[in-house]
Amino acid sequence: TNYELGLKTQTADRLLTAEVTAFLTDWKDIQLLVQVEGFGVNTNGPSARSKGVELNLTLNPARGLSLYANGSYVDAHLTRDAPAMVGGLRGDPLPYNPKWQSTVGANYDHPQRATLRARAGLSWHYTGARRSDFDPVNGQRRLDGFSQVDAHAGLDFGRFRIDAFARNLTDARGIVNIGFFGSPTGDLAASVIRPRSFGLALGMSY
């Protein structure tokens, strides 16, 4: 069952656009990951609740330039104890749900000449601390928050397009997921964000 209330508005000159949304979600028999005889399966857990606020702002201070920021606060947790095989207790946070997330960035898109258009952008994204899947033996593990910075630039000329991009400029090592099954030594597999990378893309319209 979902409840949502929001407001979207902008100034008369469209310089600033703002949107805010508050929401509340109640779950019954929420699906959760468990380990059964060495296999990871989904099973129905108890009830859970997610509530929070999301905010989006866009500022257009000059022709072709757009500045934006968005963020959210989400509190998602069990509202009853889960079955023993799951391991979660009332009040425990739902797996991999960051309470805080935010993005700040800028984009530039402006024609330079009749047949030439330039584009560029820079963004910073933050993902807050999270907890892993429920575990009846070891409990949930804490995953630290992390940030990522991305950039791109490109040109359109006639039918052709060229784009250069950089991902994760600071080479952050944010963990997005850890394996449900550990090794006999207690080690766990982890999935991390893509390391610093650069690329170039070419395109043609026809």
C-alpha positions, 0 to 999 in steps of 0.5 A: 500500500503506497501513499504519496504527496508531492508538489512541483513548481517553478518561477515565472521566468523558469529560472528555478524548478523545484519538486518535493515528494513525501511517501509512505509504503507499507508491505505485507509478506515482503520478499527477503533472501534466505539461505536454504540447504546451501541455496539462496532463495526468496521467502516471504518475511513479515511486514515492513515500512518505508517512508521518506522525502525526495527533493529535486531542484533545477536552476537555469542561470544562463542559456544552455546551462543547467544546474541541478541537485536532488536528494532523498531520505528514506527510512525502510525497516521491518515492523515485525520480527522475521522468521528465524531462518531470515534473521531480521528483527523488528526495526532492522533496516531493509537490505541495501537501502541507504537512508541518504542519497544525493546528486549535484551536477551541471550540464551545458548544451549550446549551439556554437554555430549553425552546424556545431553544438557543444555539450559538457557535464559534471556530476557528483553522486553520494550513496549513504551507508547501508546494511547487507541482507539479513543473516541469522548467524552473523547479522547484517553487515554495514556497508560504508557510504561512498561518492562518485564523480562523473564527467562528459563532453561532446560535439555535434556537427552535422550528422555526426556526434563525438562524446568523451566521458570519464567515470568515477574520477576519484577512483572510489571503491564503493561497495554496492553488494556483498555475497550472501555466502561466505567462504570457510575462512569467513571471507566474502565476495563484494561487488564494487562500483566501476573503477576510474575509466575513460571512453570515447563514443562516435555516432551518426544519425541517418 
